Amino acid sequence: MIKKEEWVMIKSFHQQGISKSEIGRILGIDRKTVNRYVKSESLPEYKRKSKPSIL
């Protein structure tokens, strides 16, 4: 999961015309991850699924 600051940087770099591969190299993340966040309109929220009680 990336931080909000990284998501903002991805969007900013993309608007400046930097390639997705280069953004990935700069931030140290995979280009496919960069592509997913470039396409997203907002930072995805992750919710942990609750496990059923063993008892």
N, C-alpha and C positions, 0 to 999 in steps of 0.2 A: 504494500500500500504506500502511495506517495503522500507527501505532506501538501498542504494547501499552497505553500510557497513554491513548491516544485511544479504544481499544476499551473500556477500563474506564470512561472518562467517558461513552461512548455508553450502556453498560449502566446506569450510575448515573442518568444523566439520564432514561432511559426508565422506570426504576423509580419515579422521582419524579413521573412523569406529564407530562413535557415532551414536546411533539409532535416527531415525526421531522423535520418541516420546521424547527422551531425549533432542534433539536439540530444540524442541518446548517448553519444560519446561524451558530450559536455557534462551531462548529468549522471552518467554511469548507469543508465537503464537501457533495456532492450528497445530497439526501434519499433517493435510491435506494440509495446506498452505506450510509447510516445504516440503512435498512430491512434490507439484507443482513446487517449486523453485529448488529442487534437480534435477528434470527432465529437467528444462529449460536450454538452452545453454547460454542465455544472460538475463540480467535484462530486464523484459518487460517494455515497455514504455506505459504510459497511456496518452491517448489524450482525452480531453474533447470534447464531441459532441456539436456542436453549435446548438442552438435552433433557429428556424425560427422567424423572427421578427413579432411582434404582429401588427405592423402598416402596 
